[in-house]
Each structure stands twice: as structure tokens, then as C-alpha cells.
């Protein structure tokens, strides 16, 4: 066997054996690329899923509300109020419905909703599904609740206002604010001089004591005491 044949046989034997590296061997990254893909280690425990947000239903009366004053200066001349209107649920459509129930056209018929335009700060409000909260988004003081806001209306083609039962509570409230009228008839000591007062007193005592004789005795006692004190 020649030396060339022996060298080829020896190199082929070395190629078939696995390459053994020391434990502290370090690859040169400039010469040898990564042989395995680099992956991040898995977390020890999976993270719990985020809890779903559940909107709780508001209790009746908990929603903030305001008083809406509807006003039309001309054709028709109309003004009324919608008290305690919830900001989150009262829509422009609700206001149009309230206006429609209070007006008629020149022939006494119902006015179409498309002809009723809602104005806020003299500017038309677009969209019928918009709520008061969305309409007053730039008015934080009013959104706090308990305030009054003025909404204008315009009816295309004109209309006339009609009397409705809705406006009666407002009239009743204004009447209740007037001072009470003085009672007509005898008062004070003049009442004590009438037999009607003492008969009423005896009837009250009979009702409370369930004893007619005792009620009559007490009536005479009170009447004699009043006469002696005059």
C-alpha cells in the first residue's frame, strides 16, 4: 500500500466518525452560523384570560336627567317642557314625536316628521337617533344633570299649535304657586259661639271614646270652661 492510498483511507475513516468538542468550546459567530433556530422559552404557567367587561344595568332613576324646554318663536308659536328627560336614552326622535303630538298642519292634519327640524343653538341637528348626551357632549355642566336646556324647532311649511293634555300639569303647577285664598265664614272666637262647633266636638269625642255619655259630659265641661274664661 502506497502512502497516498493510506492517507486517503485514513481521512475517510476520520470523516465517518462524529466530531467531539470540548464542553467549553465556543463557536465563532463570524465563521459558523447557528445550527438550530433560536426560540424563546415557554412560560411556566399560562396567563389567565382577561375578564370580560359586563355592563351592569342601571337602576331606575339612577340615570342623569335634565329638563328640556322646547321653543318655537313663530309658525307655530309653541313652547313646552319635557321634565326629567334621561340624557342617555332621550333621542332627537323622541323630541320630534313630542312636537308632532302638539301641532297640526293648516288643514288640521298630522305634520310629517320629516318637516320637523330640531335646532340647538340655532343650528340644525342632524340624525334622529342622536341622544341628548351626544348632542350636549360639549356642555359638561349640563351633562352633570339637574339643568335645563332650550331646544328650538322649525316646521317646514308652517303649522299651528293645538291644545293637549300634556300642557295641563304645567298650568296646574302655576296655579298651585298662587297664594291661598282666605277662608270665608266665621273664624276664631266667633266659631266657639256657634252650636255647630260644639256638636262637631261631641261627635269627634264619641268617635274616639266610643261612649256617647262621656262625650256629652266632656263637651259640657269644655263649654263651661270656655264661658267662665270669657
TAKAZI-V133096 format. One record per pair of residues at least 12 apart in sequence whose C-alpha atoms are under 10 Angstrom apart, sorted by sequence separation. I is the first residue (numbers start at 1). J is the second residue. D is the distance in Angstrom with one decimal. If there is no record, write none. Layout:
BEGIN
((I:J:D) (I:J:D))
END
This chain:
BEGIN
((68:80:8.5) (69:81:4.4) (70:82:7.7) (99:111:9.5) (100:112:7.7) (202:214:9.3) (203:215:7.7) (68:81:5.6) (69:82:6.4) (82:95:8.7) (100:113:7.0) (136:149:9.3) (202:215:5.6) (203:216:8.9) (205:218:8.1) (67:81:6.9) (68:82:5.0) (69:83:8.3) (99:113:9.1) (201:215:8.5) (202:216:6.1) (205:219:8.2) (67:82:5.8) (68:83:6.4) (97:112:10.0) (100:115:9.8) (120:135:8.5) (201:216:9.3) (202:217:9.0) (66:82:8.6) (67:83:4.4) (68:84:8.0) (82:98:8.7) (96:112:9.9) (97:113:7.5) (100:116:7.8) (120:136:9.3) (202:218:7.9) (203:219:9.6) (66:83:6.8) (67:84:5.4) (68:85:6.9) (81:98:9.9) (96:113:6.7) (99:116:7.9) (132:149:10.0) (199:216:9.2) (201:218:9.3) (202:219:5.8) (65:83:8.4) (66:84:5.2) (67:85:6.0) (68:86:10.0) (80:98:9.6) (96:114:9.2) (99:117:10.0) (198:216:9.7) (201:219:6.9) (202:220:9.2) (65:84:5.2) (66:85:5.3) (67:86:8.9) (80:99:9.1) (96:115:9.7) (97:116:9.3) (99:118:9.8) (200:219:9.8) (64:84:8.5) (65:85:5.0) (66:86:6.6) (67:87:9.7) (79:99:9.6) (93:113:8.8) (96:116:6.5) (199:219:8.3) (63:84:9.9) (64:85:8.4) (65:86:4.1) (66:87:6.9) (78:99:9.0) (95:116:9.8) (96:117:7.8) (198:219:6.8) (201:222:9.7) (63:85:9.5) (64:86:5.8) (65:87:5.3) (80:102:9.4) (96:118:7.4) (198:220:8.8) (61:84:9.6) (63:86:6.2) (64:87:6.1) (65:88:8.3) (79:102:9.9) (95:118:8.1) (62:86:9.5) (63:87:7.5) (64:88:7.8) (65:89:9.5) (78:102:8.5) (198:222:9.1) (61:86:8.9) (63:88:7.4) (65:90:9.2) (70:95:8.3) (78:103:8.6) (92:117:9.7) (93:118:9.4) (198:223:7.7) (63:89:9.1) (77:103:9.9) (92:118:7.5) (68:95:9.1) (76:103:7.8) (70:98:9.3) (71:99:9.8) (76:104:9.3) (124:152:9.0) (70:99:8.2) (76:105:9.6) (120:149:9.3) (121:150:8.4) (122:151:8.8) (123:152:8.9) (124:153:8.8) (120:150:7.6) (121:151:7.7) (122:152:7.1) (124:154:9.1) (193:223:9.7) (119:150:9.3) (120:151:5.4) (121:152:7.8) (122:153:9.1) (192:223:8.7) (96:128:8.6) (119:151:6.0) (120:152:6.0) (122:154:10.0) (92:125:8.2) (95:128:9.3) (118:151:7.1) (119:152:4.7) (120:153:8.5) (193:226:9.9) (92:126:9.0) (93:127:8.6) (94:128:8.5) (118:152:6.0) (119:153:5.5) (192:226:8.6) (193:227:9.6) (92:127:7.6) (93:128:4.9) (94:129:9.0) (117:152:8.5) (118:153:4.7) (119:154:7.4) (192:227:9.7) (91:127:9.6) (92:128:5.0) (93:129:6.3) (117:153:5.6) (118:154:6.6) (91:128:6.9) (92:129:6.2) (93:130:8.0) (94:131:9.2) (95:132:9.9) (116:153:6.9) (117:154:5.1) (118:155:8.9) (91:129:5.8) (92:130:5.8) (93:131:8.7) (116:154:5.9) (117:155:6.2) (90:129:9.2) (91:130:5.5) (92:131:6.2) (115:154:8.0) (116:155:4.7) (117:156:7.7) (89:129:9.8) (90:130:8.5) (91:131:4.0) (92:132:7.3) (115:155:5.5) (116:156:6.6) (89:130:9.3) (90:131:5.5) (91:132:6.0) (114:155:9.0) (115:156:5.0) (116:157:9.6) (88:130:9.6) (89:131:6.2) (90:132:6.0) (91:133:8.8) (113:155:9.2) (114:156:8.7) (115:157:7.6) (116:158:9.6) (88:131:6.2) (89:132:7.6) (90:133:8.4) (91:134:9.1) (92:135:8.8) (112:155:9.5) (115:158:9.0) (116:159:9.9) (87:131:6.8) (88:132:6.6) (89:133:8.3) (91:135:9.1) (111:155:8.6) (112:156:9.7) (115:159:9.9) (86:131:9.2) (87:132:5.0) (88:133:5.6) (111:156:9.5) (86:132:8.0) (87:133:5.0) (88:134:8.2) (111:157:9.6) (72:119:9.7) (85:132:8.7) (86:133:8.8) (87:134:8.5) (111:158:9.3) (70:118:9.4) (71:119:9.7) (87:135:9.4) (111:159:7.6) (70:119:9.7) (87:136:8.9) (110:159:9.5) (111:160:9.8) (105:155:9.5) (109:159:9.6) (106:157:9.1) (108:159:8.9) (103:155:9.6) (105:157:8.3) (106:158:7.5) (107:159:9.1) (108:160:8.3) (105:158:7.0) (106:159:5.8) (107:160:9.4) (108:161:10.0) (99:153:8.3) (104:158:9.1) (105:159:4.5) (106:160:6.6) (108:162:9.3) (87:142:9.6) (88:143:9.8) (100:155:9.8) (103:158:9.8) (104:159:5.6) (105:160:6.1) (106:161:10.0) (87:143:7.4) (95:151:9.1) (99:155:9.7) (103:159:6.4) (104:160:5.5) (105:161:8.8) (87:144:9.6) (96:153:8.7) (102:159:10.0) (103:160:5.5) (104:161:6.5) (87:145:8.1) (95:153:9.5) (102:160:8.6) (103:161:4.4) (104:162:6.9) (86:145:8.9) (102:161:5.9) (103:162:5.4) (85:145:9.7) (101:161:9.4) (102:162:5.5) (103:163:8.6) (84:145:9.3) (85:146:9.8) (100:161:9.6) (101:162:8.5) (102:163:7.0) (103:164:9.4) (84:146:8.2) (99:161:9.3) (101:163:9.8) (102:164:6.5) (83:146:9.9) (84:147:9.6) (85:148:9.9) (101:164:8.0) (102:165:9.6) (68:132:9.5) (84:148:9.6) (102:166:8.8) (83:148:8.8) (101:166:9.5) (102:167:9.4) (66:132:9.3) (82:148:9.7) (65:132:9.5) (81:148:9.4) (65:133:9.7) (81:149:9.7) (98:166:9.6) (64:133:9.8) (81:150:9.1) (81:151:9.8) (79:151:9.9) (79:152:9.3) (78:152:9.8) (79:153:9.7) (67:142:10.0) (78:153:9.0) (66:142:7.7) (65:142:9.4) (66:143:8.2) (76:153:9.5) (64:142:10.0) (65:143:8.3) (66:144:8.8) (67:145:8.9) (76:154:8.4) (64:143:7.7) (65:144:8.5) (66:145:5.4) (67:146:7.2) (68:147:8.7) (69:148:7.0) (70:149:8.7) (71:150:7.1) (72:151:8.7) (73:152:8.4) (74:153:9.6) (75:154:8.1) (76:155:7.7) (64:144:7.1) (65:145:5.2) (66:146:5.0) (67:147:6.3) (68:148:5.7) (69:149:6.1) (70:150:6.0) (71:151:6.3) (72:152:5.8) (73:153:8.6) (74:154:8.4) (75:155:7.4) (64:145:5.2) (65:146:6.2) (66:147:5.2) (67:148:4.6) (68:149:5.2) (69:150:4.7) (70:151:5.0) (71:152:5.0) (72:153:5.4) (73:154:8.8) (74:155:9.4) (75:156:9.2) (63:145:9.0) (64:146:7.6) (65:147:8.1) (66:148:5.7) (67:149:6.5) (68:150:6.0) (69:151:6.0) (70:152:5.9) (71:153:6.4) (72:154:6.7) (75:157:8.7) (76:158:6.5) (77:159:9.0) (78:160:8.5) (79:161:9.4) (65:148:9.5) (66:149:7.5) (67:150:8.7) (68:151:6.9) (69:152:8.4) (70:153:7.1) (71:154:9.2) (72:155:9.0) (75:158:5.2) (76:159:5.3) (77:160:7.6) (78:161:6.3) (74:158:8.7) (75:159:5.8) (76:160:4.9) (77:161:6.9) (78:162:9.1) (82:166:9.6) (74:159:9.3) (75:160:6.6) (76:161:5.9) (81:166:9.5) (74:160:9.6) (75:161:8.6) (76:162:9.7) (80:166:8.9) (81:167:8.5) (80:167:7.1) (79:167:9.6) (81:170:8.5) (80:170:8.6))
END
